[in-house]
Amino acid sequence: MCFISFSLAKRRALFNSTQVFEAGAQHFDYRHRNRQWKVTMDLCEFEADNSVSCRLASAIPDVCKTEDCCLGIDEAGRGPVLGPMVYGICFCPVAKKEDLKDLKVADSKTLTEAQREDLFRKLDEAKSFVGWALQILSPNTISTSMLQRSKYNLNALSHDAAIGLVQFALDSGVQLKEVFVDTVGPAEKYQEKLSQWFPGVEVTVRPKADSLFPIVSAASICAKVARDHSVKDWNFPEDLGEVDADYGSGYPNDPKTKAWLLKELDPVFGYPQFVRFSWSTTQTLLDSKAVTVHWDDDEEDGEKAAARQNNTSMLSYFKAGSKTSAQQSNTHQTHRFFTERRLQSLVTL
């Protein structure tokens, strides 16, 4: 994987490999409590294996398959060190834009949790003309992508999530004519990139698009509700026993998040997959509080460093023409673990 040159085949493979399931009305639990409706988003598919990405989608309204539609894209959870990042799309017929305004959707960051839940309920009730889909990118997906040898940074990951969701809508039969996006990186370059991917679709990329276009605000609300529920109900697959759930918002500057990171740090194994290992916050804590580990491939002269410590680098075992055990014995002393068990290096099979 790479940056802008990330191939179409790889992109499709990435998003075809994610879990995909449809969430209609049957996946929501409405309860009347103190004269307020509470909506609960069902994330059971993601919770079953939160180490991988997952796609959640509503039913596609019939009208969206026959009329020209607009679509908004936004995300939730880009900055936190804890939990997933969720990309969301929301779409409706262009002729229904005013009806969407009547729902009084707004940028999710300006709303309380209760207001977001209420607006999400209204969006789901408007399923005759409103559809949505989410791509939940697990912390593990984010970390492994950013830390792999061929760097796949957060902007590229975000772009590909957005492109994958737009393609999902098109493949589902949505007649897209307009796409509105909250920018990631330079707006002009991102708009040009999306326009090249989706010729025939009018693409508008703007900073703060979630406060400018109601369809983007709706996408923002869907993404934020999913992010909030996944973090609150996080299932720790590491079987850690009782884990303190008071970890705050997950942002690095949140005092509760800072305290939780210090408390839950294991000096050998680090953190559970709930934590993004690729964040500098995590790396700083591991460097200062965890046991020091030397990795040969972290340094260009890894083998030289190993030689200085009178050790054999792991990399040397993968080189052609490796020395025989007799030759090796002349250059360094074999560890007693091997001598006591009469183990020798295998040269040929």
BELDA-V548116 format. One record per backbone hydrogen bond with DSSP energy under -1.0 kcal/mol. CO is the residue of the C=O (numbers start at 0). NH is the residue of the N-H. If there is no record, write none. Layout:
CO | NH
CO | NH
//
This chain:
2 | 5
6 | 10
7 | 11
8 | 12
9 | 13
10 | 14
11 | 15
12 | 16
18 | 54
20 | 56
23 | 26
24 | 27
30 | 37
32 | 35
35 | 32
37 | 30
42 | 46
43 | 47
48 | 51
52 | 18
53 | 135
54 | 20
55 | 133
56 | 22
60 | 63
61 | 64
62 | 66
63 | 174
67 | 93
68 | 176
68 | 177
69 | 91
70 | 179
71 | 89
72 | 181
73 | 87
75 | 85
80 | 275
84 | 136
85 | 75
86 | 134
87 | 73
88 | 132
89 | 71
90 | 130
91 | 69
92 | 95
93 | 96
95 | 99
96 | 100
97 | 101
99 | 102
100 | 103
106 | 109
107 | 110
111 | 115
112 | 116
113 | 117
114 | 118
115 | 119
116 | 120
117 | 121
118 | 122
119 | 123
120 | 124
121 | 125
123 | 126
125 | 128
125 | 129
130 | 90
131 | 57
132 | 88
133 | 55
134 | 86
135 | 53
136 | 84
137 | 141
138 | 142
139 | 143
140 | 144
141 | 145
142 | 146
144 | 151
148 | 150
152 | 156
153 | 157
154 | 158
155 | 159
156 | 160
157 | 161
158 | 162
159 | 163
160 | 164
161 | 165
162 | 166
163 | 167
164 | 168
165 | 169
166 | 170
167 | 171
168 | 173
169 | 172
173 | 175
174 | 68
176 | 201
177 | 70
178 | 203
179 | 72
180 | 205
185 | 189
186 | 190
187 | 191
188 | 192
189 | 193
190 | 194
191 | 195
192 | 196
193 | 197
197 | 200
201 | 178
203 | 180
205 | 182
205 | 208
207 | 210
208 | 212
212 | 215
212 | 216
213 | 217
214 | 218
215 | 219
216 | 220
217 | 221
218 | 222
219 | 223
220 | 224
221 | 225
222 | 226
223 | 227
224 | 228
225 | 229
226 | 230
227 | 231
228 | 232
230 | 233
235 | 238
244 | 246
249 | 80
250 | 253
253 | 257
254 | 258
255 | 259
256 | 260
257 | 261
258 | 262
259 | 263
265 | 269
266 | 290
269 | 265
271 | 274
273 | 82
275 | 278
278 | 282
279 | 283
280 | 284
281 | 285
282 | 286
283 | 287
284 | 288
285 | 289
294 | 297
295 | 298
298 | 301
300 | 304
301 | 305
302 | 306
303 | 307
304 | 308
305 | 310
306 | 309
312 | 315
313 | 316
314 | 317
315 | 318
323 | 327
324 | 328
327 | 330
327 | 331
334 | 337
334 | 338
335 | 339
337 | 342
338 | 341
//
